[in-house]
Amino acid sequence: MTKEIIAILAEDDSGLIGVAGKLPWNLPKELEHFKKTTLHQAILM
């Protein structure tokens, strides 16, 4: 059985991926894409 692995990486200009438990940016279309891509899938964060 073959499984596809997809990687999604997001960071700000300083390399941050989170600040105070939240994303350091507000990009609704990017969040929508992430949700559509990962919904009902296993996610490793």
Secondary structure, DSSP 8 states (H G I E B T S, - for coil): ------------TTS-S-BTTB-SS--HHHHHHHHHHHTTS----
